[in-house]
Every structure is written in C-alpha cells, then in structure tokens.
C-alpha cells in the first residue's frame, strides 16, 4: 500500500462531525509529510466515503479542498461542525485523534 492509499484508509476512520489535521495523519503514518497528506487528500478517489473534507490545519483553519473551500465548509457544517472566519469553532473539542 502506498502513502496515498494509507492516507485514504485513515480518512475513512474520521467520524462524522469531527475533524483531524494534516499533521495528525502524517504522524500516524510516521511521516513529516503534512503537505503530502494534503496532496493525497486532493487526489482522493474515495470521497466522500474517505472524508478529506474533515482534514484541517493544525490551528483549526480550513485549509484547501479540491472542490473549493466554500464546498468544504458546507460539508462540515452539514455534519454539525461550526466554522467561523474560515476556522473550526471548538476545534480542540471536536479534534479526532487516531
């Protein structure tokens, strides 16, 4: 299984209504490749089952999204994740750790 496939498998474990970070995924894979995680999310063929919209920056910032940031925010809010000024509200409370 290559790096991208490992990322996609982890994406499937993030519960609805929760978020994790690019850094947390990289660390789980014993890597410092935070940007590589972002690129794997961008190439994700399994969305929405492998929910890359649930991956945000380490400071709670939204980060990028292949379909655009507005779409990412919409998907998160649909799951009950509140976003204000492009940051996740109650970030630490809803942060999913592997």
Biopython code that builds the backbone (N, CA, C, O; Angstrom):
import numpy as np
from Bio.PDB.StructureBuilder import StructureBuilder

atoms = [
    (1, "UNK", "N", (0.851, -1.177, 0.000)),
    (1, "UNK", "CA", (0.000, 0.000, 0.000)),
    (1, "UNK", "C", (0.899, 1.243, 0.000)),
    (1, "UNK", "O", (1.789, 1.369, 0.841)),
    (2, "UNK", "N", (0.664, 2.153, -0.939)),
    (2, "UNK", "CA", (1.496, 3.355, -0.999)),
    (2, "UNK", "C", (0.988, 4.425, -0.013)),
    (2, "UNK", "O", (-0.032, 4.240, 0.651)),
    (3, "UNK", "N", (1.717, 5.534, 0.064)),
    (3, "UNK", "CA", (1.404, 6.594, 1.026)),
    (3, "UNK", "C", (-0.027, 7.108, 0.856)),
    (3, "UNK", "O", (-0.769, 7.214, 1.832)),
    (4, "UNK", "N", (-0.411, 7.426, -0.379)),
    (4, "UNK", "CA", (-1.761, 7.948, -0.626)),
    (4, "UNK", "C", (-2.829, 6.977, -0.148)),
    (4, "UNK", "O", (-3.805, 7.387, 0.480)),
    (5, "UNK", "N", (-2.653, 5.702, -0.438)),
    (5, "UNK", "CA", (-3.641, 4.689, -0.028)),
    (5, "UNK", "C", (-3.749, 4.607, 1.489)),
    (5, "UNK", "O", (-4.839, 4.416, 2.028)),
    (6, "UNK", "N", (-2.624, 4.750, 2.173)),
    (6, "UNK", "CA", (-2.643, 4.746, 3.646)),
    (6, "UNK", "C", (-3.402, 5.952, 4.175)),
    (6, "UNK", "O", (-4.155, 5.841, 5.142)),
    (7, "UNK", "N", (-3.207, 7.106, 3.541)),
    (7, "UNK", "CA", (-3.944, 8.316, 3.932)),
    (7, "UNK", "C", (-5.433, 8.079, 3.740)),
    (7, "UNK", "O", (-6.226, 8.365, 4.636)),
    (8, "UNK", "N", (-5.823, 7.557, 2.579)),
    (8, "UNK", "CA", (-7.243, 7.333, 2.282)),
    (8, "UNK", "C", (-7.881, 6.370, 3.276)),
    (8, "UNK", "O", (-9.048, 6.530, 3.633)),
    (9, "UNK", "N", (-7.125, 5.372, 3.726)),
    (9, "UNK", "CA", (-7.652, 4.443, 4.732)),
    (9, "UNK", "C", (-7.910, 5.173, 6.048)),
    (9, "UNK", "O", (-8.924, 4.934, 6.703)),
    (10, "UNK", "N", (-6.998, 6.060, 6.434)),
    (10, "UNK", "CA", (-7.187, 6.820, 7.675)),
    (10, "UNK", "C", (-8.361, 7.784, 7.572)),
    (10, "UNK", "O", (-9.077, 8.000, 8.550)),
    (11, "UNK", "N", (-8.560, 8.364, 6.394)),
    (11, "UNK", "CA", (-9.683, 9.292, 6.209)),
    (11, "UNK", "C", (-11.014, 8.618, 6.523)),
    (11, "UNK", "O", (-11.935, 9.263, 7.025)),
    (12, "UNK", "N", (-11.117, 7.342, 6.234)),
    (12, "UNK", "CA", (-12.358, 6.600, 6.468)),
    (12, "UNK", "C", (-12.657, 6.438, 7.959)),
    (12, "UNK", "O", (-13.786, 6.122, 8.334)),
    (13, "UNK", "N", (-11.655, 6.652, 8.805)),
    (13, "UNK", "CA", (-11.826, 6.461, 10.253)),
    (13, "UNK", "C", (-12.282, 7.717, 10.988)),
    (13, "UNK", "O", (-12.655, 7.647, 12.159)),
    (14, "UNK", "N", (-12.257, 8.857, 10.318)),
    (14, "UNK", "CA", (-12.637, 10.116, 10.966)),
    (14, "UNK", "C", (-14.160, 10.163, 11.066)),
    (14, "UNK", "O", (-14.843, 10.157, 10.041)),
    (15, "UNK", "N", (-14.698, 10.210, 12.273)),
    (15, "UNK", "CA", (-16.159, 10.197, 12.434)),
    (15, "UNK", "C", (-16.833, 11.469, 11.907)),
    (15, "UNK", "O", (-16.236, 12.545, 11.877)),
    (16, "UNK", "N", (-18.042, 11.317, 11.511)),
    (16, "UNK", "CA", (-18.884, 12.433, 11.079)),
    (16, "UNK", "C", (-18.980, 13.449, 12.221)),
    (16, "UNK", "O", (-19.159, 13.073, 13.379)),
    (17, "UNK", "N", (-18.860, 14.732, 11.888)),
    (17, "UNK", "CA", (-18.956, 15.766, 12.909)),
    (17, "UNK", "C", (-17.666, 16.028, 13.663)),
    (17, "UNK", "O", (-17.648, 16.809, 14.614)),
    (18, "UNK", "N", (-16.585, 15.382, 13.244)),
    (18, "UNK", "CA", (-15.267, 15.570, 13.862)),
    (18, "UNK", "C", (-14.276, 15.963, 12.774)),
    (18, "UNK", "O", (-14.552, 15.788, 11.587)),
    (19, "UNK", "N", (-13.141, 16.485, 13.169)),
    (19, "UNK", "CA", (-12.074, 16.835, 12.229)),
    (19, "UNK", "C", (-10.755, 16.315, 12.767)),
    (19, "UNK", "O", (-10.620, 16.034, 13.958)),
    (20, "UNK", "N", (-9.794, 16.192, 11.884)),
    (20, "UNK", "CA", (-8.424, 15.898, 12.278)),
    (20, "UNK", "C", (-7.528, 16.816, 11.462)),
    (20, "UNK", "O", (-8.020, 17.631, 10.681)),
    (21, "UNK", "N", (-6.228, 16.693, 11.634)),
    (21, "UNK", "CA", (-5.302, 17.586, 10.940)),
    (21, "UNK", "C", (-4.398, 16.828, 9.974)),
    (21, "UNK", "O", (-4.207, 15.616, 10.080)),
    (22, "UNK", "N", (-3.850, 17.588, 9.031)),
    (22, "UNK", "CA", (-2.874, 17.015, 8.103)),
    (22, "UNK", "C", (-1.701, 16.459, 8.902)),
    (22, "UNK", "O", (-1.175, 15.392, 8.585)),
    (23, "UNK", "N", (-1.294, 17.190, 9.944)),
    (23, "UNK", "CA", (-0.173, 16.765, 10.787)),
    (23, "UNK", "C", (-0.491, 15.451, 11.511)),
    (23, "UNK", "O", (0.349, 14.553, 11.570)),
    (24, "UNK", "N", (-1.705, 15.341, 12.060)),
    (24, "UNK", "CA", (-2.069, 14.122, 12.795)),
    (24, "UNK", "C", (-2.015, 12.901, 11.880)),
    (24, "UNK", "O", (-1.562, 11.833, 12.292)),
    (25, "UNK", "N", (-2.473, 13.058, 10.652)),
    (25, "UNK", "CA", (-2.429, 11.939, 9.701)),
    (25, "UNK", "C", (-0.989, 11.597, 9.366)),
    (25, "UNK", "O", (-0.627, 10.421, 9.341)),
    (26, "UNK", "N", (-0.157, 12.603, 9.107)),
    (26, "UNK", "CA", (1.254, 12.359, 8.797)),
    (26, "UNK", "C", (1.944, 11.637, 9.954)),
    (26, "UNK", "O", (2.686, 10.678, 9.743)),
    (27, "UNK", "N", (1.693, 12.106, 11.174)),
    (27, "UNK", "CA", (2.323, 11.470, 12.345)),
    (27, "UNK", "C", (1.868, 10.021, 12.504)),
    (27, "UNK", "O", (2.665, 9.149, 12.851)),
    (28, "UNK", "N", (0.591, 9.770, 12.251)),
    (28, "UNK", "CA", (0.074, 8.405, 12.348)),
    (28, "UNK", "C", (0.801, 7.493, 11.365)),
    (28, "UNK", "O", (0.969, 6.300, 11.618)),
    (29, "UNK", "N", (1.229, 8.066, 10.245)),
    (29, "UNK", "CA", (1.953, 7.306, 9.224)),
    (29, "UNK", "C", (3.469, 7.408, 9.411)),
    (29, "UNK", "O", (4.238, 7.040, 8.523)),
    (30, "UNK", "N", (3.889, 7.912, 10.577)),
    (30, "UNK", "CA", (5.311, 8.067, 10.911)),
    (30, "UNK", "C", (6.043, 8.881, 9.851)),
    (30, "UNK", "O", (7.110, 8.502, 9.370)),
    (31, "UNK", "N", (5.438, 10.003, 9.508)),
    (31, "UNK", "CA", (5.966, 10.873, 8.463)),
    (31, "UNK", "C", (5.883, 12.324, 8.921)),
    (31, "UNK", "O", (5.131, 12.659, 9.836)),
    (32, "UNK", "N", (6.657, 13.163, 8.279)),
    (32, "UNK", "CA", (6.545, 14.610, 8.482)),
    (32, "UNK", "C", (5.951, 15.239, 7.220)),
    (32, "UNK", "O", (6.007, 16.455, 7.038)),
    (33, "UNK", "N", (5.392, 14.411, 6.368)),
    (33, "UNK", "CA", (4.868, 14.855, 5.092)),
    (33, "UNK", "C", (3.462, 15.427, 5.175)),
    (33, "UNK", "O", (2.526, 14.872, 4.600)),
    (34, "UNK", "N", (3.310, 16.546, 5.896)),
    (34, "UNK", "CA", (1.985, 17.164, 6.036)),
    (34, "UNK", "C", (1.440, 17.581, 4.677)),
    (34, "UNK", "O", (0.256, 17.397, 4.392)),
    (35, "UNK", "N", (2.300, 18.139, 3.847)),
    (35, "UNK", "CA", (1.861, 18.562, 2.508)),
    (35, "UNK", "C", (1.531, 17.354, 1.642)),
    (35, "UNK", "O", (0.621, 17.409, 0.814)),
    (36, "UNK", "N", (2.260, 16.275, 1.830)),
    (36, "UNK", "CA", (1.979, 15.041, 1.081)),
    (36, "UNK", "C", (0.594, 14.514, 1.459)),
    (36, "UNK", "O", (-0.113, 13.964, 0.615)),
    (37, "UNK", "N", (0.209, 14.681, 2.717)),
    (37, "UNK", "CA", (-1.132, 14.295, 3.150)),
    (37, "UNK", "C", (-2.162, 15.144, 2.413)),
    (37, "UNK", "O", (-3.172, 14.630, 1.931)),
    (38, "UNK", "N", (-1.901, 16.440, 2.330)),
    (38, "UNK", "CA", (-2.798, 17.340, 1.609)),
    (38, "UNK", "C", (-2.934, 16.951, 0.148)),
    (38, "UNK", "O", (-4.031, 16.997, -0.410)),
    (39, "UNK", "N", (-1.838, 16.571, -0.469)),
    (39, "UNK", "CA", (-1.882, 16.151, -1.881)),
    (39, "UNK", "C", (-2.649, 14.837, -2.036)),
    (39, "UNK", "O", (-3.385, 14.655, -3.006)),
    (40, "UNK", "N", (-2.477, 13.932, -1.089)),
    (40, "UNK", "CA", (-3.232, 12.669, -1.122)),
    (40, "UNK", "C", (-4.721, 12.962, -0.987)),
    (40, "UNK", "O", (-5.543, 12.337, -1.656)),
    (41, "UNK", "N", (-5.069, 13.909, -0.125)),
    (41, "UNK", "CA", (-6.471, 14.303, 0.008)),
    (41, "UNK", "C", (-6.988, 14.870, -1.304)),
    (41, "UNK", "O", (-8.114, 14.585, -1.713)),
    (42, "UNK", "N", (-6.162, 15.671, -1.961)),
    (42, "UNK", "CA", (-6.545, 16.278, -3.237)),
    (42, "UNK", "C", (-6.807, 15.206, -4.308)),
    (42, "UNK", "O", (-7.672, 15.377, -5.168)),
    (43, "UNK", "N", (-6.058, 14.114, -4.247)),
    (43, "UNK", "CA", (-6.196, 13.029, -5.244)),
    (43, "UNK", "C", (-7.183, 11.939, -4.815)),
    (43, "UNK", "O", (-7.327, 10.934, -5.510)),
    (44, "UNK", "N", (-7.848, 12.121, -3.707)),
    (44, "UNK", "CA", (-8.714, 11.113, -3.100)),
    (44, "UNK", "C", (-9.839, 10.643, -4.046)),
    (44, "UNK", "O", (-10.750, 11.412, -4.354)),
    (45, "UNK", "N", (-9.772, 9.391, -4.500)),
    (45, "UNK", "CA", (-10.827, 8.880, -5.380)),
    (45, "UNK", "C", (-12.026, 8.319, -4.618)),
    (45, "UNK", "O", (-13.027, 7.953, -5.234)),
    (46, "UNK", "N", (-11.941, 8.247, -3.298)),
    (46, "UNK", "CA", (-12.975, 7.592, -2.488)),
    (46, "UNK", "C", (-13.903, 8.566, -1.753)),
    (46, "UNK", "O", (-14.736, 8.150, -0.948)),
    (47, "UNK", "N", (-13.755, 9.854, -2.035)),
    (47, "UNK", "CA", (-14.639, 10.833, -1.383)),
    (47, "UNK", "C", (-16.071, 10.592, -1.836)),
    (47, "UNK", "O", (-16.275, 10.263, -3.004)),
    (48, "UNK", "N", (-17.051, 10.735, -0.995)),
    (48, "UNK", "CA", (-16.974, 11.204, 0.391)),
    (48, "UNK", "C", (-16.773, 10.094, 1.425)),
    (48, "UNK", "O", (-16.673, 10.394, 2.615)),
    (49, "UNK", "N", (-16.710, 8.815, 1.011)),
    (49, "UNK", "CA", (-16.509, 7.733, 1.991)),
    (49, "UNK", "C", (-15.202, 7.944, 2.766)),
    (49, "UNK", "O", (-15.156, 7.746, 3.980)),
    (50, "UNK", "N", (-14.158, 8.341, 2.066)),
    (50, "UNK", "CA", (-12.904, 8.737, 2.702)),
    (50, "UNK", "C", (-12.956, 10.263, 2.757)),
    (50, "UNK", "O", (-12.613, 10.942, 1.789)),
    (51, "UNK", "N", (-13.380, 10.781, 3.881)),
    (51, "UNK", "CA", (-13.811, 12.180, 4.009)),
    (51, "UNK", "C", (-12.661, 13.162, 4.188)),
    (51, "UNK", "O", (-12.320, 13.527, 5.313)),
    (52, "UNK", "N", (-12.068, 13.586, 3.084)),
    (52, "UNK", "CA", (-10.967, 14.534, 3.155)),
    (52, "UNK", "C", (-11.434, 15.920, 3.602)),
    (52, "UNK", "O", (-10.615, 16.736, 4.026)),
    (53, "UNK", "N", (-12.719, 16.195, 3.514)),
    (53, "UNK", "CA", (-13.221, 17.492, 3.990)),
    (53, "UNK", "C", (-13.113, 17.617, 5.505)),
    (53, "UNK", "O", (-13.259, 18.713, 6.046)),
    (54, "UNK", "N", (-12.859, 16.510, 6.194)),
    (54, "UNK", "CA", (-12.720, 16.526, 7.656)),
    (54, "UNK", "C", (-11.279, 16.774, 8.103)),
    (54, "UNK", "O", (-10.978, 16.702, 9.295)),
    (55, "UNK", "N", (-10.396, 17.063, 7.161)),
    (55, "UNK", "CA", (-8.995, 17.322, 7.482)),
    (55, "UNK", "C", (-8.739, 18.828, 7.381)),
    (55, "UNK", "O", (-9.003, 19.450, 6.352)),
    (56, "UNK", "N", (-8.221, 19.395, 8.470)),
    (56, "UNK", "CA", (-7.989, 20.831, 8.547)),
    (56, "UNK", "C", (-6.556, 21.112, 9.016)),
    (56, "UNK", "O", (-5.803, 20.194, 9.341)),
    (57, "UNK", "N", (-6.206, 22.381, 9.043)),
    (57, "UNK", "CA", (-4.878, 22.782, 9.518)),
    (57, "UNK", "C", (-4.764, 22.578, 11.027)),
    (57, "UNK", "O", (-5.770, 22.441, 11.723)),
    (58, "UNK", "N", (-3.551, 22.560, 11.514)),
    (58, "UNK", "CA", (-3.293, 22.327, 12.942)),
    (58, "UNK", "C", (-3.805, 23.441, 13.848)),
    (58, "UNK", "O", (-3.948, 23.238, 15.053)),
    (59, "UNK", "N", (-4.080, 24.612, 13.284)),
    (59, "UNK", "CA", (-4.614, 25.706, 14.087)),
    (59, "UNK", "C", (-6.141, 25.800, 13.969)),
    (59, "UNK", "O", (-6.752, 26.743, 14.472)),
    (60, "UNK", "N", (-6.748, 24.816, 13.302)),
    (60, "UNK", "CA", (-8.192, 24.826, 13.125)),
    (60, "UNK", "C", (-8.639, 25.531, 11.860)),
    (60, "UNK", "O", (-9.831, 25.577, 11.558)),
    (61, "UNK", "N", (-7.689, 26.080, 11.121)),
    (61, "UNK", "CA", (-8.009, 26.716, 9.845)),
    (61, "UNK", "C", (-8.507, 25.684, 8.846)),
    (61, "UNK", "O", (-8.129, 24.515, 8.916)),
    (62, "UNK", "N", (-9.340, 26.106, 7.933)),
    (62, "UNK", "CA", (-9.986, 25.179, 7.000)),
    (62, "UNK", "C", (-9.005, 24.480, 6.067)),
    (62, "UNK", "O", (-9.149, 23.281, 5.829)),
    (63, "UNK", "N", (-8.029, 25.178, 5.540)),
    (63, "UNK", "CA", (-7.110, 24.570, 4.583)),
    (63, "UNK", "C", (-7.772, 24.487, 3.213)),
    (63, "UNK", "O", (-8.835, 25.066, 2.988)),
    (64, "UNK", "N", (-7.144, 23.773, 2.320)),
    (64, "UNK", "CA", (-7.640, 23.678, 0.954)),
    (64, "UNK", "C", (-8.637, 22.552, 0.765)),
    (64, "UNK", "O", (-8.898, 21.758, 1.669)),
    (65, "UNK", "N", (-9.187, 22.509, -0.444)),
    (65, "UNK", "CA", (-10.145, 21.459, -0.794)),
    (65, "UNK", "C", (-10.262, 21.431, -2.310)),
    (65, "UNK", "O", (-10.367, 22.480, -2.946)),
    (66, "UNK", "N", (-10.244, 20.245, -2.886)),
    (66, "UNK", "CA", (-10.277, 20.099, -4.343)),
    (66, "UNK", "C", (-11.501, 20.775, -4.958)),
    (66, "UNK", "O", (-11.416, 21.321, -6.058)),
    (67, "UNK", "N", (-12.627, 20.745, -4.266)),
    (67, "UNK", "CA", (-13.864, 21.340, -4.783)),
    (67, "UNK", "C", (-14.075, 22.774, -4.310)),
    (67, "UNK", "O", (-15.134, 23.360, -4.535)),
    (68, "UNK", "N", (-13.060, 23.334, -3.652)),
    (68, "UNK", "CA", (-13.145, 24.710, -3.162)),
    (68, "UNK", "C", (-13.466, 24.784, -1.678)),
    (68, "UNK", "O", (-14.166, 23.928, -1.136)),
    (69, "UNK", "N", (-12.951, 25.805, -1.038)),
    (69, "UNK", "CA", (-13.105, 25.989, 0.405)),
    (69, "UNK", "C", (-14.575, 26.150, 0.799)),
    (69, "UNK", "O", (-14.997, 25.626, 1.830)),
    (70, "UNK", "N", (-15.351, 26.865, -0.007)),
    (70, "UNK", "CA", (-16.773, 27.050, 0.320)),
    (70, "UNK", "C", (-17.492, 25.711, 0.406)),
    (70, "UNK", "O", (-18.325, 25.506, 1.288)),
    (71, "UNK", "N", (-17.173, 24.800, -0.509)),
    (71, "UNK", "CA", (-17.784, 23.460, -0.515)),
    (71, "UNK", "C", (-17.351, 22.680, 0.735)),
    (71, "UNK", "O", (-18.156, 21.967, 1.335)),
    (72, "UNK", "N", (-16.079, 22.819, 1.120)),
    (72, "UNK", "CA", (-15.572, 22.133, 2.307)),
    (72, "UNK", "C", (-16.323, 22.605, 3.550)),
    (72, "UNK", "O", (-16.745, 21.797, 4.377)),
    (73, "UNK", "N", (-16.482, 23.912, 3.670)),
    (73, "UNK", "CA", (-17.203, 24.479, 4.813)),
    (73, "UNK", "C", (-18.647, 23.992, 4.818)),
    (73, "UNK", "O", (-19.187, 23.645, 5.869)),
    (74, "UNK", "N", (-19.265, 23.967, 3.655)),
    (74, "UNK", "CA", (-20.648, 23.494, 3.537)),
    (74, "UNK", "C", (-20.783, 22.049, 4.016)),
    (74, "UNK", "O", (-21.710, 21.720, 4.756)),
    (75, "UNK", "N", (-19.855, 21.189, 3.591)),
    (75, "UNK", "CA", (-19.877, 19.780, 4.003)),
    (75, "UNK", "C", (-19.677, 19.644, 5.510)),
    (75, "UNK", "O", (-20.363, 18.854, 6.159)),
    (76, "UNK", "N", (-18.744, 20.407, 6.066)),
    (76, "UNK", "CA", (-18.503, 20.358, 7.509)),
    (76, "UNK", "C", (-19.724, 20.834, 8.287)),
    (76, "UNK", "O", (-20.126, 20.210, 9.268)),
    (77, "UNK", "N", (-20.305, 21.936, 7.844)),
    (77, "UNK", "CA", (-21.472, 22.460, 8.550)),
    (77, "UNK", "C", (-22.662, 21.520, 8.455)),
    (77, "UNK", "O", (-23.472, 21.443, 9.379)),
    (78, "UNK", "N", (-22.769, 20.812, 7.354)),
    (78, "UNK", "CA", (-23.835, 19.819, 7.181)),
    (78, "UNK", "C", (-23.705, 18.700, 8.222)),
    (78, "UNK", "O", (-24.696, 18.076, 8.602)),
    (79, "UNK", "N", (-22.480, 18.459, 8.673)),
    (79, "UNK", "CA", (-22.216, 17.425, 9.678)),
    (79, "UNK", "C", (-22.242, 17.991, 11.099)),
    (79, "UNK", "O", (-22.003, 17.263, 12.062)),
    (80, "UNK", "N", (-22.530, 19.275, 11.229)),
    (80, "UNK", "CA", (-22.612, 19.876, 12.556)),
    (80, "UNK", "C", (-21.343, 20.558, 13.033)),
    (80, "UNK", "O", (-21.279, 21.014, 14.174)),
    (81, "UNK", "N", (-20.337, 20.634, 12.180)),
    (81, "UNK", "CA", (-19.099, 21.327, 12.533)),
    (81, "UNK", "C", (-19.291, 22.813, 12.236)),
    (81, "UNK", "O", (-19.591, 23.196, 11.106)),
    (82, "UNK", "N", (-19.118, 23.635, 13.254)),
    (82, "UNK", "CA", (-19.294, 25.078, 13.066)),
    (82, "UNK", "C", (-17.988, 25.705, 12.591)),
    (82, "UNK", "O", (-16.907, 25.396, 13.091)),
    (83, "UNK", "N", (-18.123, 26.595, 11.611)),
    (83, "UNK", "CA", (-16.968, 27.290, 11.050)),
    (83, "UNK", "C", (-17.239, 28.783, 11.093)),
    (83, "UNK", "O", (-18.300, 29.251, 10.678)),
    (84, "UNK", "N", (-16.253, 29.527, 11.606)),
    (84, "UNK", "CA", (-16.373, 30.987, 11.659)),
    (84, "UNK", "C", (-15.044, 31.588, 11.215)),
    (84, "UNK", "O", (-13.985, 31.204, 11.713)),
    (85, "UNK", "N", (-15.103, 32.526, 10.283)),
    (85, "UNK", "CA", (-13.892, 33.165, 9.750)),
    (85, "UNK", "C", (-12.875, 32.138, 9.259)),
    (85, "UNK", "O", (-11.677, 32.257, 9.516)),
    (86, "UNK", "N", (-13.378, 31.126, 8.545)),
    (86, "UNK", "CA", (-12.551, 30.047, 7.980)),
    (86, "UNK", "C", (-11.771, 29.249, 9.023)),
    (86, "UNK", "O", (-10.707, 28.705, 8.727)),
    (87, "UNK", "N", (-12.299, 29.183, 10.235)),
    (87, "UNK", "CA", (-11.702, 28.360, 11.297)),
    (87, "UNK", "C", (-12.792, 27.535, 11.960)),
    (87, "UNK", "O", (-13.936, 27.972, 12.083)),
    (88, "UNK", "N", (-12.417, 26.335, 12.384)),
    (88, "UNK", "CA", (-13.350, 25.444, 13.071)),
    (88, "UNK", "C", (-13.572, 25.957, 14.490)),
    (88, "UNK", "O", (-12.620, 26.172, 15.240)),
    (89, "UNK", "N", (-14.839, 26.149, 14.847)),
    (89, "UNK", "CA", (-15.216, 26.578, 16.196)),
    (89, "UNK", "C", (-15.114, 25.341, 17.104)),
    (89, "UNK", "O", (-15.452, 24.233, 16.687)),
    (90, "UNK", "N", (-14.651, 25.535, 18.339)),
    (90, "UNK", "CA", (-14.462, 24.410, 19.282)),
    (90, "UNK", "C", (-13.519, 23.353, 18.713)),
    (90, "UNK", "O", (-13.726, 22.155, 18.903)),
    (91, "UNK", "N", (-12.496, 23.806, 18.022)),
    (91, "UNK", "CA", (-11.558, 22.916, 17.332)),
    (91, "UNK", "C", (-11.016, 21.807, 18.233)),
    (91, "UNK", "O", (-11.079, 20.631, 17.873)),
    (92, "UNK", "N", (-10.493, 22.166, 19.383)),
    (92, "UNK", "CA", (-9.900, 21.160, 20.270)),
    (92, "UNK", "C", (-10.917, 20.151, 20.781)),
    (92, "UNK", "O", (-10.586, 18.992, 21.031)),
    (93, "UNK", "N", (-12.141, 20.596, 20.931)),
    (93, "UNK", "CA", (-13.199, 19.724, 21.448)),
    (93, "UNK", "C", (-13.610, 18.652, 20.434)),
    (93, "UNK", "O", (-13.933, 17.528, 20.818)),
    (94, "UNK", "N", (-13.600, 18.995, 19.145)),
    (94, "UNK", "CA", (-14.053, 18.035, 18.134)),
    (94, "UNK", "C", (-12.904, 17.393, 17.365)),
    (94, "UNK", "O", (-13.125, 16.657, 16.403)),
    (95, "UNK", "N", (-11.661, 17.681, 17.800)),
    (95, "UNK", "CA", (-10.488, 17.109, 17.145)),
    (95, "UNK", "C", (-10.436, 15.603, 17.349)),
    (95, "UNK", "O", (-10.477, 15.122, 18.481)),
    (96, "UNK", "N", (-10.345, 14.866, 16.259)),
    (96, "UNK", "CA", (-10.249, 13.413, 16.310)),
    (96, "UNK", "C", (-8.770, 13.029, 16.296)),
    (96, "UNK", "O", (-8.001, 13.476, 15.445)),
    (97, "UNK", "N", (-8.399, 12.201, 17.248)),
    (97, "UNK", "CA", (-7.013, 11.704, 17.326)),
    (97, "UNK", "C", (-7.012, 10.211, 17.046)),
    (97, "UNK", "O", (-7.848, 9.471, 17.563)),
    (98, "UNK", "N", (-6.089, 9.787, 16.242)),
    (98, "UNK", "CA", (-6.002, 8.364, 15.873)),
    (98, "UNK", "C", (-5.395, 7.544, 16.995)),
    (98, "UNK", "O", (-5.245, 6.329, 16.860)),
]
sb = StructureBuilder()
sb.init_structure("model")
sb.init_model(0)
sb.init_chain("A")
sb.init_seg("    ")
for serial, (resi, resn, name, xyz) in enumerate(atoms, 1):
    if name == "N":
        sb.init_residue(resn, " ", resi, " ")
    sb.init_atom(name, np.array(xyz, "f"), 0.0, 1.0, " ", f" {name:<3s}", serial, name[0])
structure = sb.get_structure()
